[in-house]
């Protein structure tokens, strides 16, 4: 599955002033760096946990329906998925097929008594969805703290040669805060 950003996140989960307060930076000379650290911290946490912290609109593209789609559905990532705005087949005879599906958590499922829409051999399926916890004010407090801690960790280590704490480069405290949001994979 290929995922493309259609509408990016509108802002970061932590404001520049909140981050500067947390980092105890009292001057404006580091604003660019602090802004970059916030964005980098959010991106690292999202990648490590497989989530979108601040809402955005994405398009998932697949060449064909995955095996088990009729019974298990298709997990849309990253989560949490809030809404699905479009499901369409692209190619000869393609079109809007959203009425055949419903969203259950972050899983796109076929509605009862519906068949999977046909996909042209040279076609594809596009699914547009909104993912994330909402605007910055709707982000859970523990994820905001994880972003602050990750930004602070990077701020403190910016001159230490970039030595990382673990394979993901996230402090143990941040790992604990992210644990409830990670999806278990087998």
C-alpha positions as CSV (number, residue, x, y, z in Angstrom):
1,X,0.0,0.0,0.0
2,X,1.3,3.4,-1.0
3,X,0.3,6.3,1.1
4,X,0.3,10.0,-0.1
5,X,-0.4,13.1,1.9
6,X,-3.3,15.0,0.3
7,X,-3.7,17.7,3.0
8,X,-0.8,17.9,5.5
9,X,-1.2,18.5,9.3
10,X,-2.2,22.0,10.1
11,X,0.5,22.8,12.7
12,X,2.3,20.9,15.4
13,X,1.0,19.4,18.6
14,X,3.3,21.6,20.7
15,X,3.5,25.4,20.1
16,X,6.8,27.1,19.8
17,X,6.2,29.1,23.0
18,X,5.3,25.9,24.9
19,X,8.4,24.2,23.6
20,X,10.6,27.1,24.5
21,X,9.2,27.2,28.0
22,X,9.8,23.5,28.4
23,X,13.3,23.8,27.1
24,X,13.9,27.0,29.2
25,X,14.9,28.9,26.1
26,X,14.3,32.6,26.9
27,X,15.4,34.3,23.6
28,X,14.3,34.2,20.0
29,X,17.7,33.2,18.5
30,X,16.8,29.5,18.7
31,X,13.3,29.7,17.3
32,X,14.2,28.0,14.0
33,X,16.0,25.2,15.8
34,X,13.2,24.7,18.4
35,X,10.6,24.6,15.6
36,X,12.6,22.0,13.7
37,X,13.0,19.9,16.9
38,X,9.2,19.9,17.5
39,X,8.5,18.8,13.9
40,X,11.3,16.2,14.1
41,X,10.1,14.9,17.5
42,X,6.5,14.5,16.2
43,X,7.7,12.7,13.1
44,X,9.9,10.3,15.0
45,X,7.1,9.4,17.4
46,X,4.6,9.0,14.6
47,X,7.0,6.7,12.7
48,X,7.9,4.6,15.8
49,X,4.3,4.2,17.0
50,X,2.7,4.0,13.6
51,X,0.3,6.8,14.3
52,X,-0.6,10.3,13.1
53,X,-0.6,12.7,16.0
54,X,-2.2,15.8,14.3
55,X,-4.9,15.2,11.8
56,X,-4.2,15.2,8.1
57,X,-5.8,13.7,4.9
58,X,-4.1,10.8,3.2
59,X,-4.7,8.7,0.1
60,X,-3.8,5.0,0.2
61,X,-3.3,3.3,-3.1
62,X,-3.3,-0.4,-3.8
63,X,-3.2,-2.3,-7.1
64,X,-5.8,-4.9,-6.1
65,X,-7.9,-5.9,-3.1
66,X,-5.7,-7.7,-0.5
67,X,-6.3,-11.3,0.3
68,X,-9.0,-11.6,3.0
69,X,-10.5,-8.2,2.2
70,X,-14.0,-9.6,2.1
71,X,-13.7,-11.1,5.6
72,X,-11.0,-9.1,7.5
73,X,-11.0,-5.8,5.7
74,X,-8.1,-3.5,5.1
75,X,-6.2,-1.7,7.9
76,X,-5.6,1.9,7.1
77,X,-2.3,3.2,8.4
78,X,-1.3,5.3,10.2
79,X,-4.1,5.5,12.7
80,X,-6.3,6.6,14.4
81,X,-8.5,6.9,11.3
82,X,-11.3,9.3,11.9
83,X,-13.3,9.2,8.6
84,X,-13.1,7.8,5.1
85,X,-14.0,10.4,2.5
86,X,-13.6,8.4,-0.7
87,X,-13.1,4.8,-2.0
88,X,-12.8,4.6,-5.8
89,X,-11.5,2.2,-8.4
90,X,-9.4,3.9,-11.1
91,X,-9.2,2.5,-14.6
92,X,-11.6,1.3,-17.2
93,X,-15.1,1.1,-15.7
94,X,-13.8,2.6,-12.4
95,X,-15.7,5.0,-10.2
96,X,-16.9,5.8,-6.7
97,X,-17.4,2.6,-4.6
98,X,-17.5,4.1,-1.1
99,X,-21.1,2.9,-0.6
100,X,-19.8,-0.7,-0.4
101,X,-17.7,0.0,2.6
102,X,-17.8,1.1,6.2
103,X,-15.1,2.1,8.7
104,X,-14.6,0.0,11.8
105,X,-11.9,1.5,14.0
106,X,-9.0,1.9,11.5
107,X,-10.2,-1.0,9.3
108,X,-12.1,-0.5,6.0
109,X,-14.7,-3.3,5.9
110,X,-17.0,-4.5,3.2
111,X,-20.7,-3.8,4.1
112,X,-22.8,-6.9,4.6
113,X,-24.4,-8.2,1.4
114,X,-22.0,-6.3,-0.8
115,X,-19.4,-7.7,-3.2
116,X,-15.9,-6.4,-3.7
117,X,-16.0,-4.0,-6.6
118,X,-14.1,-5.2,-9.7
119,X,-10.7,-3.6,-10.4
120,X,-9.3,-3.3,-14.0
121,X,-6.1,-5.3,-14.4
122,X,-4.3,-2.0,-15.2
123,X,-6.2,-0.1,-12.6
124,X,-5.9,0.6,-8.9
125,X,-7.9,1.4,-5.8
126,X,-7.7,4.8,-4.0
127,X,-8.9,5.4,-0.5
128,X,-8.9,8.9,1.0
129,X,-9.1,9.2,4.8
130,X,-8.6,11.6,7.7
131,X,-6.2,10.3,10.3
132,X,-4.9,11.7,13.6
133,X,-6.2,12.7,16.9
134,X,-7.5,16.1,15.7
135,X,-6.1,19.6,15.9
136,X,-3.3,20.3,18.3
137,X,-5.7,20.9,21.2
138,X,-7.2,17.4,20.8
139,X,-3.9,15.5,21.1
140,X,-3.7,13.4,24.2
141,X,-1.5,14.9,27.0
142,X,0.9,11.9,27.1
143,X,1.7,12.3,23.4
144,X,2.3,16.0,23.9
145,X,4.7,15.2,26.7
146,X,6.4,12.6,24.5
147,X,7.0,15.3,21.8
148,X,8.4,17.7,24.4
149,X,10.7,15.1,25.9
150,X,11.9,14.0,22.5
151,X,12.6,17.6,21.4
152,X,14.4,18.2,24.8
153,X,16.4,15.1,24.3
154,X,17.5,16.3,20.8
155,X,18.1,19.8,22.1
156,X,20.4,18.6,24.9
157,X,22.3,16.2,22.6
158,X,22.7,18.5,19.6
159,X,26.4,18.9,20.4
160,X,27.0,15.4,21.8
161,X,27.5,13.8,18.4
162,X,24.0,12.4,18.1
163,X,24.5,9.3,20.2
164,X,21.2,7.5,20.5
165,X,19.6,5.7,23.5
166,X,18.2,2.8,21.5
167,X,17.5,1.6,18.0
168,X,14.7,4.1,17.5
169,X,16.7,6.9,19.1
170,X,13.9,7.7,21.6
171,X,14.4,8.0,25.3
172,X,13.0,5.2,27.5
173,X,10.5,7.6,29.1
174,X,9.1,8.4,25.6
175,X,8.9,4.7,24.8
176,X,6.7,4.2,27.9
177,X,4.5,7.1,26.9
178,X,4.0,5.7,23.4
179,X,3.3,2.1,24.5
180,X,-0.5,2.4,24.6
181,X,-0.6,3.8,21.1
182,X,1.6,1.2,19.4
183,X,-0.2,-1.4,17.3
184,X,0.9,-5.0,18.2
185,X,2.1,-6.8,15.1
186,X,2.6,-10.5,14.8
